[in-house]
Amino acid sequence: GTIADNLTRRVENAGAAVSETFFEPVVRLGVTGLSRAGKTVFITSLVANLIDRGRMAQLAAVSQGRVLAAFLQPQPDDTLPRFDYETHLAAMTGSDPQWPESTRAISELRLSLRLRSGGLLGGISGPRTVHLDIVDYPGEWLLDLSLLSRSYSEWSQQMLDRIADRPLARDFMSLARETDGNTKLEEPQAQALAQNYTAYLHAAREAGFSDCTPGRFLLPGDLAGSPVLTFAPLLPQDKAARGTLWREMERRYDAYKRQVVRPFFRDHFSRIDRQVVLVDALGAIHAGPKAVEDLRRTMAEVLGAFRPGRNSMLTSLLGGKRVDKILFAATKADHLHHTQHPQLTAIMEALTRDARDRADFAGAETAAMSLAALRATVEETREHSGKALNVVRGRLLETGKQAAFYPGELPSDPNRLLAPAREGAEQWLDAEYSFMKFAPAPLSTRPGDGPPHIRLDRAAQFLFGDRL
Ligand code: GDP
């Protein structure tokens, strides 16, 4: 964004802008990631820390003392749900801290920052205001982009190929194989297929797989039970007659693309300036080599969404605008002792590089990082069979008891984790990782002491520091 860009946008949104000054710049920050990646916790902690400014030393505007105030304001889009910041913060910071309810759909929050101008003119020009419009949306919706350029037949073939040898998909695969798409449509049959496929998608997500389309099957919101969500991949049919199951499923798939996927990209995605993609990389690594391979493919698909040049459908939906910075961040890094953070970051960097290569990506500036938006653990070094072991300790969610864990080692060379992917791939983090379900740590009540985190301020500096 140049001033001219912002101006155009201001004029377009003139109806929505209530009382704000014409030239106050807006940064629209997209926060996405698959379900449970950590979006809600990220946004809540980011906003709390910006309002407090206590733990944001790596955000230049804060360390230079230029942030005079940070406060919430009514958001510009009147028809989008508001991100429920107060409820989420209350959950995380109560006397018995809990994790907040996760993202189910798109929502928005406006944080406004009053800034003392930096540089030569800082002394003479008065304070200015920058609005940070945070847009939270499920990463599952982003994956639906791949549907736009695929026909029902192509998508069906691709999904069935991908999932054919996954044990989780056995039920659905046998149903799909025994279904003759070239028979007359019976609604109960369509519903059974859709329900069975949805059950597979949920199980696949649970097991750490990320190639779960259509995204709204997992997070349907008010579309639950509607025809646009009542289809499933079927074995391709050459000449399915009118009125058959196959033709109706194809019609619903097309309706899903037209009435669900396209409006999201056109109305919301197209307006994002900066994007953070949160990734539960540790969860995928723990789930095993297949989930990691799937994650790397998914990251390439996600990057594809930010490379409109290649996809003419997307170019026209986005009206020529594009995101100029993307951060891929591995979340929940507080599960690892800091001595292992470089390995996790190296894995994210390798995945990002790989995704860029695969997506033949040219465009936004990208970076990789590992962070914890809300740090739930402290570090300790313990003696174990005569060796020093670096562990993390936290309060267990279920019992409330303190416990220390050693989640296992990550390889120092990310290729040992990423390259093999097929036979003989090694398993990492298979030790105690599955028991590490920590509750958020009780917060200090000292003013200016926002929620504890790891590298949240660095993430903020990369994402919007240059605009403050
Ligand atoms: P969303 O579905 O992307 O909105 O994910 P959430 O923000 O709700 O996070 C999902 C879960 O991940 C939370 O309930 C926590 O259990 C865990 N989590 C998220 N962020 C952190 C973090 O910084 N540290 C730890 N230890 N756990 C986290």
Residues whose N, C-alpha, C, O or C-beta is under 5 A from the ligand:
A	BS01	GDP	L34 S35 R36 A37 G38 K39 T40 V41 F42 W99 P100 E101 S102 T103 K332 D334 A372 A373 L374 R375 A376
